[in-house]
Amino acid sequence: MITKWMTVEEILLCYPKMVPVFAQHGLACPGCSLAAFDSLERAAKAHDVDLTALIRELNDTAAEACPTGTFAQ
């Protein structure tokens, strides 16, 4: 499960297919030098992104990629 405390880099390393989700929310995280340090919460706040909606979409996308529900936690 993806949480607000995970770093952006951690999410992208575990789930490389999340890049389009970040892009849809206006986040260019894969190319950002802060991805290794910023939590998802901090990145969303810095870019005025709805954190709840972002987390929901990231987790929905992860669940679709692994429908058995065994995606990384």
Residue pairs with C-beta under 8 A, 6 or more apart in sequence:
1 59
1 62
1 71
1 73
2 11
2 15
2 40
2 55
2 58
2 59
2 62
3 40
3 55
4 39
4 40
4 41
4 44
4 51
4 55
5 39
5 40
5 41
6 39
6 40
7 35
7 36
7 37
7 38
7 39
7 40
8 22
8 27
8 29
8 32
8 34
8 35
8 36
8 38
8 39
8 40
8 43
9 35
9 36
9 37
11 18
11 40
11 58
12 18
12 19
12 22
12 29
12 30
12 35
14 72
15 58
15 61
15 62
15 65
15 71
15 72
17 61
17 65
18 58
18 61
18 62
19 29
19 30
21 54
21 57
21 58
21 61
22 28
22 29
22 30
24 57
25 44
25 47
25 49
25 50
25 53
25 54
25 57
26 47
26 49
27 43
27 44
27 47
27 49
29 35
29 43
32 38
32 43
34 43
35 43
38 46
40 51
40 54
40 55
40 58
41 51
43 49
44 50
44 51
44 54
45 51
62 71
62 72
63 69
63 71
65 71
